Amino acid sequence: MIARSAHFVFDKKVQYKDLARAFPEIFKKFLEQTGQMPEEEEYARMLVKTNLKDLEANRKPEGYNRQGRVRLIFPISKDGIVRFYIYRGSKSEEIGQMATIVSKILTQRKLKHKLEWDKMVLFIIKERKKKD
């Protein structure tokens, strides 16, 4: 799948704290697969620990929103539904591959979710303007 973003939308029953059991593996795979693993292993552990602390407290975590070609974002939820997305500034097969890996991890952990593609509002608006 060639996409700019992959959006994971969870069942209404899923809370942030439910993601805690899958997050370390998801985050590690995300960093490895996207080639963004920090050189210092301690820094990577700190990123996981910080996000995990928020998840365990049932709060929205930071994710990975740093300068880099791929980001893992937990948006602010206005409807109470837990979601996150993996985003890259340009369309790429990398997003599809990463989404498949993450979806498998979530399914193994029995976290019911659906996967949507290219739902970034800003880019939808830009695409519409191009067509006009």
C-alpha positions in Angstrom: 0.0 0.0 0.0 1.4 3.4 -1.0 0.1 6.0 1.4 1.1 9.2 3.3 -0.6 8.1 6.6 -2.1 5.1 8.3 -4.7 5.7 11.0 -5.5 3.2 13.7 -8.9 3.8 15.2 -9.9 1.7 18.2 -13.1 0.3 19.4 -15.0 2.5 21.8 -14.2 0.2 24.7 -10.4 0.6 24.2 -8.7 3.1 26.5 -5.2 4.5 26.4 -4.2 2.2 29.3 -5.1 -0.8 27.1 -2.4 0.1 24.6 0.3 -0.1 27.3 0.8 -3.8 26.8 1.5 -3.4 23.0 3.2 0.0 23.0 6.9 -1.0 23.7 6.9 -3.5 20.8 5.1 -1.1 18.5 7.4 1.8 19.3 10.6 -0.4 18.9 9.4 -1.7 15.5 8.4 1.8 14.4 11.9 3.1 15.2 13.6 0.1 13.6 11.5 -0.1 10.5 11.7 3.7 9.8 15.5 3.9 10.5 15.0 6.3 13.3 16.4 4.3 16.2 18.5 6.7 18.3 22.2 5.9 18.5 22.0 6.1 22.3 20.0 3.1 23.6 19.2 5.0 26.8 17.4 7.7 24.9 15.2 5.1 23.1 14.3 3.6 26.5 13.5 7.0 27.9 11.1 7.6 25.0 9.3 4.3 25.6 9.2 4.9 29.3 7.7 8.4 29.0 5.0 7.3 26.6 4.3 4.2 28.7 3.9 6.2 31.8 1.2 8.3 30.1 -0.6 5.2 28.7 -0.6 3.4 32.1 -2.1 6.5 33.6 -4.8 6.4 30.9 -3.5 9.7 29.3 -2.7 10.5 25.7 1.0 9.9 25.1 3.4 12.0 23.1 4.2 9.3 20.5 7.1 10.2 18.3 6.7 13.7 17.0 10.3 14.7 16.3 12.1 15.8 13.2 12.4 12.8 11.1 10.8 11.4 8.0 8.1 9.4 9.8 6.1 10.3 12.9 3.8 8.4 15.2 1.1 10.7 16.5 -1.6 10.4 19.1 -4.0 13.2 18.2 -6.2 14.9 20.8 -9.5 13.0 20.9 -12.7 15.1 20.8 -15.0 12.1 20.7 -13.3 10.0 23.3 -12.1 7.4 20.8 -8.5 6.3 21.1 -6.5 6.6 17.9 -3.1 7.2 16.5 -1.5 7.5 13.1 1.8 7.0 11.4 2.6 9.8 9.0 5.1 10.7 6.4 5.2 14.0 4.4 5.2 12.1 1.1 3.4 8.9 -0.1 5.5 5.8 0.5 5.3 2.0 0.6 7.0 2.3 4.0 3.8 3.5 5.6 1.9 0.5 4.3 4.6 -1.9 5.6 4.7 -0.2 9.0 0.9 -0.2 9.3 0.8 -3.9 8.6 3.4 -4.7 11.3 1.6 -2.5 13.8 -1.8 -3.9 13.0 -0.5 -7.5 13.5 0.9 -6.5 17.0 -2.4 -4.9 17.9 -4.4 -7.9 16.7 -2.1 -10.3 18.7 -2.8 -8.2 21.8 -6.5 -8.4 21.1 -6.9 -4.7 20.6 -9.8 -4.2 18.2 -9.1 -1.5 15.7 -9.6 -0.5 12.1 -7.0 0.9 9.8 -7.7 3.9 7.5 -5.5 5.5 5.0 -4.6 9.1 4.2 -7.2 10.8 6.5 -5.0 13.8 7.2 -7.4 16.8 6.9 -4.7 19.2 5.7 -3.8 17.0 2.8 -7.4 16.3 1.9 -7.9 20.0 1.6 -4.8 20.4 -0.5 -5.8 17.6 -2.9 -9.2 19.3 -3.3 -7.6 22.6 -4.2 -5.4 20.9 -6.8 -8.5 19.5 -8.5 -10.2 22.9 -8.6 
